[in-house]
């Protein structure tokens, strides 16, 4: 099973964008656990103006810093990050000095790809950068800074702080629902298989049918048996769970 990296190329010169896309398609990733989906975003001005960006966590954006329009590549990156902070920004530039500007603008790019018409050099830059991203994700998983789930045949990477709770599905074995800030995911996991993946100091994992993110709990209503999270979502757990939660976590 491989990690699918979705790469969007934001470049005002179509020939340059095609050069990058061709280089990406020619890179051999057979020894790595990831594959690529490459998209040339020719309508980036409309995307910027209409806020029509369909962004997922860990998407990769390769952006020309010098876009030939009224906003720069750095401004486009800031727009992306405002919608979804957990993406990878790669700047494509012929001016390495622009890296200082990008840092000052707080866009925190993962890498700078120098414009190079030699496809072998371009392929090496891209391959090294993607391997760096893959290694970073795996390191985050090992440290439990990111949780990796298998979802619809692909790997789903979730920041544990974005998880509200995980619950079993009544009457269905090996099914759980992952509730996050960005939506719900039906997973083919038993709750017992998920528990070791999560950091102990953040999650309450000793209940049979639910795992709770303690740092996201906003209010507890013992009378109704309801826990409210900081995004105003709720889950009914019953008084027994609440009593145990309060006792063990010393929550009042």
N, C-alpha and C positions, 0 to 999 in steps of 0.2 A: 504494500500500500504506500502511495507516495503523497507528499504534500504538493498541492497545486498552487503555484504562485500566479496570481493574476497581475499582469504588468500592463499599465496604461502609459503610452508614449504621448507626451504633450510637447509637440514640436511644430513651429510655424512653417518649416520647409518640409514638404512632403517627401522629397528625395532623401533628406536626412532621416526622417522617421522610418522610411522603408529600409534604409541602410541598417538602422538599429534593429528593426524587426527581423531582417534577414540574418543578422549576426546572432540574435537570440535563438532563432530557429535552427541554426547550424551548430549550436553548442551541444555537445554530447553529455547528457546527464545520466547515462545508463548506470554509472557507479554511485549515483547519489539517490537519495530517497525523495526527490521532488521532480515535478514537471512544470511546464509553463503554459499559460494562456496569455497570448500577446494581443493587445488591442491598440491600434493607432487612433487616437481621439482627435479627429479633424474638426469637430464642432466644439472645441474647448472654450471659445468665446461665449457661445450660448450656454454651455455648462456653467461657466462662471457667473453670467448675468442672471440666469434663471434658477440658479441653485439646484440644477438637475443632475446632481452627482450621486450615482448609486455606488456607495463605498462600503466595503466590508473590512473588518479587522484584518490586519496584515497584508492588505493590498499594497502593491508597489507602484509608485508613480515616478517615471523617469521624465524629468521636466527640463526643457531648455530654459536657462535663466533669462536669455535675451529673446523673449517672445515679441514678435513684431505687431504689438497692439498697445492699447492704453494701460495695460497692467503687465507687470513682469512675471517671470516664472516664480520668483520668490513670493509675490503676492498671491499667485495661484496656489502655491503650496500652503500658505497661511489659511487660505479659504478651505482647502481640503482638511487641514488639521483641526479647524474649528468645527467641522462636521464629524470627523472621526479621528481622534488623536493617535490611535494605535495603527498607524500605517508606516510604510517605509518610503522616505523621500530620497530620490537620487537626482542630483542635478547634472545636466548635460551642458558643458560649457567649453569654450576655447580659452577662457580667461580664469586660471586657477586663483587669481587674486579675489575673485568674486566670493570665494569661500568665507572670507571675513565678513562680508556683507550678510551672507546667509546666516552665519552664526549670530550676528548682531540682531537679526530679525527674528530670532528665536524659532527657526523652523527645524533645527536639529537634524540636518540631513544625515543619512547613513553613509553616503559616499558621493564623490564627485567623479563623473565619467568625462574624461577629456575627449573632445571631438577629434576623431582620427579616421582618415579615409582608408587607412590600412585595416582591412577587416580582421586580420589576425590579432592586431593590437587591441582593436575594439572588443573582439570576442573574449580576449584574456581579461580585460577590465570588467566586462559584464559577468563572466564566469566567476572571477574572484569575489566580486561583490555579492552575487547570489549565494555563493558558498558561505560567505560571511553572515548573510542573513539567516541561512539555514542553520548554521552553527549557533548563532545567537538565540534562535527559537528553541533549539534543543537544550542549550544551557539554561534558558529560562524555565523550560519544562522540568529539568533535573532539579532545579532549585525551588520548584513550585511557585515561581513568579508568574508562570503561565501554565494553564491546565490544557492538556491535549486530549480531545475526544474524537472518536471515529463517528462521522455523521454523513450518511448518504454516500458512503464510499470514499469520502475525503476526510482529511484531518481538520478539525475545528479547534482553533487556539483561542482560549478565553482567559482574560485577566481575572484572577480569583475575586478581586474587589468588585467586578462587574456582576458576579453571581449573587442573587438574592437567596434562593433556596433551590433544593432539588428534592423531588418527591416521587414516590412510587406511583404506578398506575393501578388502581384497584381492579382486581380480577385478571390482570395480564402479567405474566411472568416475564422477567428480563426486559422490562420497559420502565424507564424513568423519564420525568420531564424536568429539564434544566430551565430554570427561570432566571433571566438576566435583564440587564438594563435595555438591551436591544431586542428582546423578544424571547420566545419559548422554543425549545428544541426537544423533540422526542428522540430519546437515545435508546439504543439496544444494549443497555447496561443494567446489571443489578445494582442496587444501592450499595451493597457490600463491596462491589468492585470499584466504585467511585471513591469510597471513603479514603483509601490510602493515597489517592492522587492529590487530596486537598490539604493545605497547611493546618496543623492541629490547633494553633493558637487563634485561628480566625473562625473556624467552623465547629459547630456542635454536631457531632457525628454518631452519638450513641443512641439515637432513636431508630426504631424499626422502619418507619415509613417516610422519614424526612431528614434532610440535612439543612441546617440553618446557618447563614452567614451572620455571626453575632455582631459584626461591625456595621451591618446595614439595618439592624432592628431599630425602629423608631418608637414603637409603643406596644405594650402588652395589655390585652384586656382579658383578665382571668375569667370574669363573669360570662363572657361570650365565647371564651376559648380561642380568641383571634390574636394573631400577631400581625402588626402593621409595620411595613418597611419604609425606609426613608424616601421611596418614590411613590408612597401612598398605596402600593399594592398590598393585598392581605392574603393570609392563609389561615384556614381553620385547622387547629391542631388539638384542641380539647384541653381541659383543665389539668389532666395528668401530665401531659407534656410540659405545659407552662409551669406547673409546680416543680417539676424536676429541673427544668431550665433555670428557674429562679434560684433554686437551692444550690445547684452545682455552679452556676455562673455568678451567684450572689447579686442577681439583678433585682431591683425593686421598682 
